Amino acid sequence: MFRRLVFENTAALFTLVAFFTAASIYVSIAWRAIRMKRPQVERLENLPFATATPSARHDTDASHPV
């Protein structure tokens, strides 16, 4: 009954296409990271701390005891 359905070649093709797609994405990200210039690396490594964050409400409100 299932002899007419040939999925082995199609499944192997989809697997290879998915692997090469994922590998090309990872290689392109690594290539961009390797080629990044030093000033950009220094800017990005401190990115979360580049802007001052406002204090939380519970830090400034001293009227409520803990």
C-alpha positions as CSV (number, residue, x, y, z in Angstrom):
1,M,0.0,0.0,0.0
2,F,2.8,2.5,0.9
3,R,5.1,1.4,-1.9
4,R,3.7,4.1,-4.2
5,L,4.6,6.8,-1.7
6,V,8.3,7.7,-2.0
7,F,9.2,10.1,0.8
8,E,12.8,9.1,1.5
9,N,14.3,11.3,-1.1
10,T,12.0,14.2,-0.3
11,A,12.7,13.9,3.5
12,A,16.4,13.8,2.9
13,L,16.2,16.9,0.6
14,F,14.2,18.9,3.2
15,T,16.6,17.9,5.9
16,L,19.6,19.0,3.9
17,V,18.0,22.3,2.9
18,A,17.1,23.0,6.6
19,F,20.6,22.2,7.7
20,F,22.3,24.4,5.1
21,T,19.8,27.2,5.9
22,A,20.6,27.1,9.6
23,A,24.3,26.7,9.0
24,S,24.4,29.7,6.7
25,I,22.6,31.8,9.2
26,Y,25.1,30.9,12.0
27,V,28.1,31.3,9.7
28,S,26.9,34.8,8.6
29,I,26.3,35.9,12.2
30,A,29.8,34.6,13.2
31,W,31.4,36.3,10.1
32,R,29.8,39.7,11.0
33,A,30.9,39.3,14.7
34,I,34.5,38.5,13.6
35,R,34.7,41.4,11.2
36,M,33.3,43.9,13.7
37,K,35.5,46.9,14.5
38,R,36.8,47.5,18.0
39,P,34.8,50.8,18.6
40,Q,31.6,49.0,17.7
41,V,32.5,46.1,20.0
42,E,33.1,48.5,22.9
43,R,29.8,50.3,22.2
44,L,27.8,47.1,22.1
45,E,29.4,45.5,25.1
46,N,28.1,48.3,27.3
47,L,24.8,48.7,25.5
48,P,22.4,47.8,28.3
49,F,24.1,50.4,30.6
50,A,24.4,53.1,28.0
51,T,21.3,55.0,29.3
52,A,20.4,55.8,32.8
53,T,17.3,53.9,34.0
54,P,14.9,55.6,36.3
55,S,14.6,54.3,39.9
56,A,11.8,52.0,40.7
57,R,8.7,53.3,42.5
58,H,9.4,51.3,45.7
59,D,12.9,52.8,45.9
60,T,11.6,56.4,46.1
61,D,8.5,55.8,48.1
62,A,9.5,55.6,51.8
63,S,6.0,56.1,53.2
64,H,5.2,52.4,53.1
65,P,7.2,50.2,55.6
66,V,8.3,46.8,54.3
